[in-house]
Amino acid sequence: MYAGVCVYEPRVFEVMSPGRFSITRDTLPLLLRCGDPLFGYRYDGYWRVLDTPEDLAAGRREIESGQRLSYCVAR
């Protein structure tokens, strides 16, 4: 699972294991077992992975060619 962009409350950092861990395999399931709420938002706008210089160049070309960006504003 890739959660995309995450925003965490301080509580999340309190339950993280020291050392190496997986947020999706360790921390989030622990929060659910403890009864902490988890929320998600499905975003259907423009999205591009920028992991490599080639990805970044492709993203720049898309935006320069008129790719419309959309943003969600919390209400």
N, C-alpha and C positions, 0 to 999 in steps of 0.2 A: 504494500500500500504506500502510495505517496500522498501525503496530506497537503502538499503545496505550501502555501504561506501559513504559518501558525502564529497565533498570539496566545501567550500563556499567562495565567494568573500566578502569583507567587507560590500558591499551593503546589503547583506542578513541580517546581524546583525542590520543594520540601520532600517529595516522595521519590525523586530520582535516585537511583542506586549510584554509589560511588564507583569510579572506574568506568569501564566500557559497558554500555547498555543500549538497548533499542527502545526508542520512545514509543514505537508502535507495538512492539511485542512485550515490553516490560511496563513502562510507565502508564500508558493510556489504559491498559486492562486493569492495572492496580487501582487507578482512580475510579474506574467503573465499579470494581468490587467494593470500594470504600463508599460508594454512593455519590461520588462527585459527578456533576453534570458535564457532558461534553457536547459541543455544538459545532455544526458545520454549515457552510454556505456553498451552494453550487454556483459557480461563476461560469457564464457562457460567453464571455467577451474574448477579445484578442489575448492570446497567451503564446509565448514562445520561450523555449528553453535556451539559455545563453551560457552553456557549459564550456564552449570552446571558442577560440577566436573566429572560426568559420561561422558558428551560430550567431555571434555578435554581429559580424559583417552582414549576414543574411537578414537579421532583424533590422539593422540600419537601412538596408535596401528596401525592405517592406515598408517601413515608416516613411522613408523619403519618397516612395512611389505612391503614397496616399493611404496606406493602411490606417484605418480609423481606430484609435484607441478608445476604450470605454472603461469607465471607473465606476465602482459601486460606492455610494456615499451612505454611510450608516445614518439611520434616522432615529 
